[in-house]
Amino acid sequence: MPFRFRLYQRFPEPFLKLPPVYFLSFASLITLLLLSNGLTYAEWVVTVQNDQTGVTIYVDSDTIRCKGNLVNVWELINYKAIQTMAGTSYLSARVQREYDCAGDLQRTLALTKLSGNMGTGKVMFTNSDQHKWEPVDPGSICKRLWKVACNKQ
């Protein structure tokens, strides 16, 4: 059986009889899918920076959610030097916190410690236990974060 190349093959007749609107719709759909396939990154905003301790705390402004007096927010704690606690070394931590804007209270909802800076690397520790409410001390770093979350700058 001989092998042949077909340099030109016509489309089937029904395909050519479709109105041009179908081709335009298909092209628009493909373009939309290609353009909307981008990655989404958190918009980390520097909230607290302490050069003496080498700690920078960021807040993801896109994750601030309000429900009455309660505000839920994700924070990123970035360290310049390796931190070690209970045999676990890490360079950054992602924290989900809840603030009570009416009562000057805060609690941690979730905590993940990571081996790399800026929330990258291997997960070294994770805890999703809801902590008890704790008061926000005046003049503390937590008070600055509370002000950002509660929009009381």
C-alpha positions in Angstrom: 0.0 0.0 0.0 1.6 3.2 -1.1 1.9 6.2 1.2 0.7 9.6 0.0 0.7 13.1 1.3 -2.4 15.2 0.7 -1.1 18.7 0.5 -4.6 20.2 0.2 -7.7 18.8 1.8 -11.0 20.7 1.7 -13.2 21.2 4.7 -16.5 19.2 4.6 -19.3 21.1 3.0 -21.5 21.6 6.1 -18.6 23.4 7.8 -18.4 26.0 5.0 -22.2 26.6 5.1 -22.1 28.0 8.7 -22.8 31.7 9.1 -19.7 33.9 9.8 -21.1 34.7 13.3 -20.2 31.2 14.5 -16.6 31.7 13.5 -16.5 35.1 15.2 -18.0 33.6 18.4 -15.5 30.8 18.4 -12.6 33.2 17.9 -13.9 35.4 20.7 -14.3 32.5 23.1 -10.7 31.3 22.4 -9.4 34.8 22.9 -11.3 35.2 26.2 -10.0 31.9 27.5 -6.4 32.8 26.6 -6.6 36.2 28.2 -8.3 35.1 31.4 -5.8 32.3 32.1 -3.4 34.5 34.1 -2.3 33.6 37.7 -3.7 35.5 40.6 -1.3 36.7 43.3 -2.0 38.2 46.6 -1.6 41.9 46.9 0.6 42.1 50.0 0.8 45.6 51.5 3.6 46.4 54.0 2.0 47.2 57.3 4.7 46.9 59.9 8.5 46.9 59.2 11.0 46.6 62.0 14.6 46.7 60.8 16.1 46.0 64.2 14.3 42.6 64.5 14.3 41.9 60.8 10.6 41.4 60.6 8.2 42.8 58.0 4.4 42.1 58.3 2.2 42.4 55.2 -1.6 42.4 54.9 -3.4 41.0 51.9 -5.9 43.9 51.4 -8.0 41.7 49.0 -8.8 39.3 51.8 -10.2 41.8 54.3 -13.7 40.6 55.0 -16.1 42.4 57.4 -19.1 40.8 59.2 -20.6 43.2 61.6 -17.8 44.2 64.1 -15.6 41.3 63.1 -13.0 41.6 60.4 -11.1 38.6 58.9 -7.7 39.2 57.3 -4.7 37.3 56.0 -1.2 38.5 57.2 2.2 37.5 56.0 5.1 37.7 58.5 8.5 37.7 56.7 11.8 37.3 58.6 15.3 38.2 57.4 16.9 35.5 59.6 15.8 31.9 60.1 13.5 31.5 63.0 13.4 28.2 65.0 10.7 27.1 67.4 10.3 23.6 68.8 12.8 22.2 66.3 11.1 23.8 63.3 13.0 26.4 61.2 11.1 28.8 59.0 11.5 32.2 57.2 7.9 33.3 56.8 4.4 32.6 58.2 0.9 33.1 56.8 -1.6 34.0 59.5 -5.4 34.3 59.2 -6.6 36.5 62.0 -9.9 37.8 63.1 -10.3 41.2 64.8 -13.2 42.5 66.9 -13.2 46.2 66.0 -15.7 47.1 68.7 -13.9 45.3 71.5 -10.2 45.7 70.7 -9.8 42.0 70.5 -8.0 39.6 68.2 -7.6 35.8 67.6 -5.7 33.6 65.3 -7.8 31.3 63.1 -5.0 29.6 61.1 -1.2 29.6 61.0 1.2 28.2 58.4 5.0 28.4 58.8 7.1 28.1 55.6 10.7 27.5 54.8 11.1 30.3 52.3 10.6 34.1 52.3 7.3 35.7 51.4 5.2 32.7 51.9 7.1 30.4 49.6 8.9 27.1 50.2 7.9 24.0 52.0 5.3 24.0 54.7 7.1 23.4 58.0 4.1 23.7 60.4 0.4 24.3 60.1 -2.3 24.9 62.7 -5.9 25.7 62.1 -7.2 25.6 65.7 -9.2 28.7 66.5 -7.5 30.5 69.4 -9.3 32.3 72.2 -9.9 36.1 72.0 -7.1 38.2 73.3 -7.0 41.9 74.0 -5.1 44.1 71.6 -2.4 46.0 73.6 -2.1 49.7 72.9 1.2 50.6 71.2 1.8 47.0 70.1 2.4 45.7 66.5 -0.9 43.9 66.9 -2.6 47.3 67.5 -1.2 48.6 64.2 -2.6 45.5 62.4 -5.9 46.0 64.2 -6.1 49.6 62.9 -5.4 48.5 59.4 -8.0 45.7 59.5 -10.6 47.9 61.2 -9.8 50.8 59.0 -9.1 53.1 61.9 -5.8 54.7 60.9 
